[in-house]
Each structure stands twice: as structure tokens, then as C-alpha cells.
Amino acid sequence: MTSLANFATYALHGLPAEMAHRIAVSALAAGLGPRAATDPPALSVKLWGLTLPNPIGIAAGFDKDAEAYAGLLRAGAGFVEVGTVTPRPQAGNPRPRLFRLPADGAVINRMGFNNRGMAAMAQRLAGRDRSAGIVGVNIGRNKDGDDSDYKTCFKILAPLADYITVNVSSPNTSGLRESQGRDALSALIESLQEVRTRLGLTLPLLVKIAPDLTNEQRQDIADVALSSGLDGLVISNTTIARADTLQSRARSEQGGLSGRPLLAPSTALLAEMHQLTEAKLPLIGTGGIASAGDARAKIAAGATLVQLYTALAYRGPRLIREIKRGLATA
Ligand SMILES: Cc1cc2nc3c(=O)[nH]c(=O)nc-3n(C[C@H](O)[C@H](O)[C@H](O)COP(=O)(O)O)c2cc1C
């Protein structure tokens, strides 16, 4: 990589956030990203019968339409979670819908699941070289859809994925987070497990949760996760909370906040869910990771794997290398 990719990262900061992201994804899709060296064996992780070269993944929303996953894996990511994808294509919310909070190392987004739909994603994932790396698919529902959308996406995309994450935690689709409730969540997991069995598949099924949950909701999710035989949790999505400490002009924009202000609350939730699930469930920690120390804090709190988004958007792919180097020398 380095100077060209780093220069490109700086140049993109002058552009509106969504346009900069579009350019970065297109560059990765076109094979213009960096090529990482092979990871040291000490970083390798075995989980769910899969072997990952390292525990540093790319969080959902970065590669919504599965265009750039190969480039992200080549740039050194241990795995990529593509999506959120919905059954039908949808435009998402009106722009602007993505805001930088540079003084806070944060972003607010209210994208609203803009994506090209499950058929387009299936086309992109069909025939992928599975030996090139682990790709999870994050599934959601259309703006005017319901919980049956998850099943629709699962049927088409599970055969092409290494794992599936059920997104019931985006703050930008009305009513979506209600599926985190005990009964709704339990029914949803059960219905997807049924489809999985019917299709003769064994891939892991995960649920991604919000950081804005009551104590009762946390306990309910832990109970359902354990009793249903869920394979893991992704903790966490963006927050609708706004810390008083936020400095940037965009702090009162509506949407989900990610990045540095999310590090402490999402890591605390991770630790709590680790305890509530009696350390029996693999957890993916995401929220505010910007250094090897942050990744280590997630692992110490109970994460087996971690994911990046906001800091990666600010710093570019060299962040992946920097974090891996820090972990390898820990
Ligand atoms: C612009 C943007 C879009 C996102 N889109 C999705 C999405 O489609 N599905 C999802 O589950 N999470 C989505 N997320 C949340 C991230 O996957 C991640 O959980 C969150 O940003 C916390 O990590 P971070 O602080 O490192 O960014 C999005 C985040 C951002 C900033």
C-alpha cells in the first residue's frame, strides 16, 4: 500500500462522507486496495469449524452489497460481514444521511438499509472463492416489510455465506429493534433454524444487538440465546444515545452514533452479555475500536472476534495492519 492508499485516505476526507465511502468501496472492488502480508500463525482463530487468519473483521454496513469483500480480505481483514441486505432493493433515507463528527472520532448515520437487494447480493457471492476468506451475511428487513423478510433472505443467502447475522438492532428502520424482545426474538431464531435444517446447512446463526437495551432486555436476550442454541452475538450496533461530551456540530443529527464514544458502552455491554450467557457463546465485539489496545479490551471483555467500521473509514486499511501488529506483539 502504502503511500498511495494513505494519500487517498486523506484526499477523501475533503469529500462528503457518503461520496468518500462510495469511492473507497469502488476502489477496493476494482482491486486498487493494498495487499497484506500473510498473518503470523499466532493471530489465527478457530471458531464454528472455520479457521480465520486473524480476529479483525469488517463490520456490517461497510460493504452493503458485497462488492468489496475480496479487496477487504486482501487488505488483511480476517473476515468481512456484508449487508445489511433486504429481500427487495431499497434506496434508504434521503441524503444527507451520513455525518462525520471528527472532533469526537465518531460518525452518525441514518442510511436506512440502502442496498440492491438479496438477488443482487446472491449473484455477487455465487461462485466466490471460499478459500480466499470468511464472509458473513447480515440480513434485515425492508422498510415496509416484516419479520418474514429474514427468512426470505436466509433461504437465498445462507447457502452462499460462512455465517448469517440477524440484524434486529439498526435504529434506522422503524420497529426493527422490537424484534429484540423475548418472544419475537425466540420465534425469529427458531424459524431461521428450521430453514437451516430444511436446507441441510449447518452454518452459524448470530444476532446483532443494540447498545440501548434495558437490563430486562439484556437478560431476555441472554436467556433466549442460550435456550435456542444460537451460535453467537454481535455486540453492538450504533447507539441512539448522545453523550454530553460530544463536540462536533453534527452531534444532534438523528441516527446511530458509532466510533470512539461507543467504545465504552459497547464494551460494557459485551462484558455483561458474556457474563449473562455464562461464557458459553462466541461473541463478536464491535464499537469504537481504533487501536490494538481497544481490540484487546474487547477480547478481555469476552469477544472471540472483533469488527471495525468508523475508525477504518477515518484511517483507511493501514489500521487493520496496525491493530494486527499490536495484537501479535502483545
Ligand atoms: C455508515 C454506517 C452504516 C452502517 N450500516 C450497518 C448495517 O447496514 N447493518 C449493521 O448491522 N450495522 C451497520 N452499521 C453499524 C456497524 O456495523 C457497527 O456495528 C458500528 O458502527 C460500531 O462499530 P464502529 O464504532 O467501529 O463503527 C453501520 C455503521 C455505519 C457507520
PDBQT file of the ligand as one rigid body, heavy atoms in Angstrom, charges set to zero:
ROOT
HETATM    1  C1  LIG A 401     -22.361   4.320   7.817  1.00  0.00    +0.000 C 
HETATM    2  C2  LIG A 401     -22.663   3.120   8.644  1.00  0.00    +0.000 A 
HETATM    3  C3  LIG A 401     -23.528   2.151   8.146  1.00  0.00    +0.000 A 
HETATM    4  C4  LIG A 401     -23.829   1.032   8.895  1.00  0.00    +0.000 A 
HETATM    5  N1  LIG A 401     -24.674   0.081   8.377  1.00  0.00    +0.000 NA
HETATM    6  C5  LIG A 401     -24.926  -1.039   9.085  1.00  0.00    +0.000 A 
HETATM    7  C6  LIG A 401     -25.747  -2.055   8.541  1.00  0.00    +0.000 A 
HETATM    8  O1  LIG A 401     -26.221  -1.975   7.411  1.00  0.00    +0.000 OA
HETATM    9  N2  LIG A 401     -26.014  -3.149   9.320  1.00  0.00    +0.000 N 
HETATM   10  C7  LIG A 401     -25.479  -3.308  10.573  1.00  0.00    +0.000 A 
HETATM   11  O2  LIG A 401     -25.730  -4.321  11.225  1.00  0.00    +0.000 OA
HETATM   12  N3  LIG A 401     -24.673  -2.358  11.100  1.00  0.00    +0.000 NA
HETATM   13  C8  LIG A 401     -24.392  -1.251  10.393  1.00  0.00    +0.000 A 
HETATM   14  N4  LIG A 401     -23.561  -0.292  10.928  1.00  0.00    +0.000 N 
HETATM   15  C9  LIG A 401     -23.006  -0.490  12.291  1.00  0.00    +0.000 C 
HETATM   16  C10 LIG A 401     -21.614  -1.098  12.268  1.00  0.00    +0.000 C 
HETATM   17  O3  LIG A 401     -21.660  -2.384  11.686  1.00  0.00    +0.000 OA
HETATM   18  C11 LIG A 401     -21.033  -1.208  13.693  1.00  0.00    +0.000 C 
HETATM   19  O4  LIG A 401     -21.838  -2.098  14.443  1.00  0.00    +0.000 OA
HETATM   20  C12 LIG A 401     -20.983   0.132  14.412  1.00  0.00    +0.000 C 
HETATM   21  O5  LIG A 401     -20.660   1.165  13.518  1.00  0.00    +0.000 OA
HETATM   22  C13 LIG A 401     -19.993   0.130  15.576  1.00  0.00    +0.000 C 
HETATM   23  O6  LIG A 401     -18.663  -0.022  15.153  1.00  0.00    +0.000 OA
HETATM   24  P1  LIG A 401     -17.661   1.238  14.949  1.00  0.00    +0.000 P 
HETATM   25  O7  LIG A 401     -17.796   2.095  16.182  1.00  0.00    +0.000 OA
HETATM   26  O8  LIG A 401     -16.306   0.639  14.770  1.00  0.00    +0.000 OA
HETATM   27  O9  LIG A 401     -18.124   1.954  13.740  1.00  0.00    +0.000 OA
HETATM   28  C14 LIG A 401     -23.253   0.853  10.189  1.00  0.00    +0.000 A 
HETATM   29  C15 LIG A 401     -22.363   1.830  10.676  1.00  0.00    +0.000 A 
HETATM   30  C16 LIG A 401     -22.062   2.929   9.932  1.00  0.00    +0.000 A 
HETATM   31  C17 LIG A 401     -21.110   3.963  10.485  1.00  0.00    +0.000 C 
ENDROOT
TORSDOF 0
